[in-house]
Amino acid sequence: MKVVPITEANGRLEGFDLAWSCYPRKVARLEAQRAWEQTKRIRPPIEALLAAVNKLALSTTDKQFCPHFATWLRRGQWADED
């Protein structure tokens, strides 16, 4: 999968919308928004979250093996070391 660079178009986005635009698998947006709200106390700053999203995009070659964004958030997978 490819990393989505921050551009002028998505550089104006904030919070969930920015993270969603960079996440490689865009399914179940409403569920992802719920998960975003549910994890607001434990989520890292957006910069760290985006770095983890980019790492995921580089390490996953097939979208079917990429978890839904809601699942990724609820599991705290931004902290995964692999």
C-alpha positions in Angstrom: 0.0 0.0 0.0 1.1 3.5 -0.5 1.6 6.2 2.1 -0.7 9.2 1.7 1.4 12.3 1.9 0.1 15.5 3.6 -0.8 17.8 0.8 -2.5 21.2 0.6 -5.8 19.4 0.0 -5.7 17.2 3.1 -3.4 19.5 5.1 -6.4 21.6 6.1 -8.2 18.6 7.6 -8.0 18.1 11.3 -8.5 15.3 13.8 -10.6 12.4 12.5 -10.9 13.7 9.0 -7.1 14.0 8.6 -6.5 10.5 10.1 -9.2 9.0 7.9 -7.8 10.6 4.8 -4.4 9.0 5.4 -5.6 5.5 6.6 -5.2 2.9 3.9 -8.5 1.1 4.2 -11.5 3.3 4.1 -14.5 1.2 5.3 -17.1 1.7 8.0 -16.5 5.4 8.4 -19.3 5.9 11.0 -17.9 3.1 13.2 -14.5 4.6 12.9 -15.9 8.0 14.0 -17.4 6.3 17.1 -14.1 4.6 17.8 -12.3 8.0 17.4 -14.5 9.5 20.1 -14.2 6.4 22.4 -10.4 6.5 22.3 -9.8 10.2 22.7 -8.4 9.8 26.2 -5.8 7.3 25.2 -4.9 8.3 21.6 -1.5 9.8 21.1 -1.1 13.3 19.4 -2.2 13.4 15.8 1.4 13.5 14.6 2.3 10.2 16.3 -1.0 8.6 15.1 -0.2 9.6 11.5 3.3 8.2 11.8 1.8 4.9 12.9 -0.7 5.0 10.0 2.1 5.5 7.6 4.1 2.6 9.1 1.0 0.4 8.7 0.5 1.5 5.1 4.2 0.6 4.3 4.0 -2.8 6.1 0.7 -4.0 4.6 0.8 -5.1 1.0 -2.8 -6.1 0.6 -5.8 -4.1 2.0 -7.6 -7.2 3.1 -5.0 -7.7 5.8 -5.3 -4.1 7.0 -7.7 -3.8 9.9 -10.6 -1.4 9.8 -9.8 1.9 11.2 -12.2 1.5 14.1 -10.6 -1.9 15.0 -7.1 -0.4 14.8 -8.1 2.5 17.1 -9.8 0.4 19.7 -6.9 -2.1 19.9 -4.5 0.7 20.3 -2.5 -0.6 17.4 -0.6 2.7 16.9 1.6 1.4 19.7 2.5 -1.8 17.9 6.2 -2.3 17.6 6.0 -4.6 14.5 
